[in-house]
Amino acid sequence: MRNFLRLHPRVRFPLPFGSYDVLTGRRLICPVYHVVSDEPLPHIEYLYRYRGIRLFEDDLDFMLRFFEPIDAQTLYHLIMNGENPHRNMLFLSFDDGFREVYEIAAPILHRKGVPATLFITTSLLDNRSMMYRHKASLLIGLLNEGNFSAACKEEIRKFLASAGVKGSEKTTDLRLVPYSKSAVLDAIAEILEFDFSLYLREHRPYLETGQVQELQAKGFTVGSHSVDHPEFSAIEPFERIRQMVESLTEIQNRFSPPLRLFSFPFTDHGVPKTFFETIFRSGDSLVDLTFGCAGLKRDSIRRNIQRIPMESCTLQARDILTAEYTASIIRAMVGKDCIRR
Ligand SMILES: [Zn+2]
C-alpha cells in the first residue's frame, strides 16, 4: 500500500494540510535529503532526483509554516523521555556527505535558522574513495553520452552476466550491480578507460574534514552513515556491527559529537530485531539513535527513527508530506502504522 501511495503522491484526503497533524497525532516529521544543487552532478544523476536551490527553499518555507525545526539533542531527549511532541517539530538530515551540503544547503539552512544533522559515509570523507553507486551513475552517463559501439556495450553486458549480476541478461543497467559485486564497476571503468580517482581529485564530490568542522561550529550535528554504504539487510551480522562501530568511531575521533547517531545506508528494511537488541543493549548501547527512511511511520524499536525521503520525485514538500500523512491515516485504519520486527 505504501508503494502505491509513493507512486501516486497526489492521492490524498481533501483536508487542509494544517489538520493532518491533529488527525494523525504525528507532530514530528523527519525529512531526509542528500544534496541540493542547480548543476548536473554526474555521480548522482542516474540515482535520484536531487533538489535545485529554488525547490529546496520552497520546501523549507512550506515546512517552516507548520513545523518548528529542532536539533538532534532535542530529538534525543524527546525520544528517550518517551514524550509526544506538544507542538509540530521538524528534524532535518542529509545522508552520504556531499560537498554541496557545505556550499549550498548549509548557508540556506543557516539563514533560515534550521539546524540539520549530516550523516557521513566515512570512507568518502576527504574524497578518499567513491561510493559504488556513484561509480555506477558516472559509468551510465559515460555509456549514454560516449561514442561506445554496440559491440562494446554487449561486451559489458556479458561481463555483468559472467559476474553473476542479476538482471544483466537483458540490460547493461549498472544500477543492478550490488555492493557485494562492486569490484565489477572498477573493471568496467577500466574497459571504458574512466578514472574514478581523477574524478575525485577534479570534482571533490564529498565533504572535507575542515568543512564538517566549520559546519559543526555553526550548529550542525554529525553522525555516521556506515563505512562504505552496504545494503544492511544483505551483509552478515558481524559486518553490520563492524560497519556501524567503525564509522561511529571515526566520526567520534574526528569530530567528537555529543551524540552517537547512525543512519542506515539505503534502508533499514530487513534489518533483524537481534541487531537492534545488540546495538541498544541496556547500559551499554553502541549508538544513541538510529535512522531509517520508511516515511511517516512508527517503529517498534523506539530509538530507530523513520525519516521521509524527499528526493524520490520532484513534487514539492506540500505534496510529499500530504501523501505521507494520507498513507499514515490509511495504514492506521488497517493497523499497519508501525514497523514490527
Ligand atoms: Zn546513503
Residues whose N, C-alpha, C, O or C-beta is under 5 A from the ligand:
A	BS01	ZN	D95 D96 P265 F266
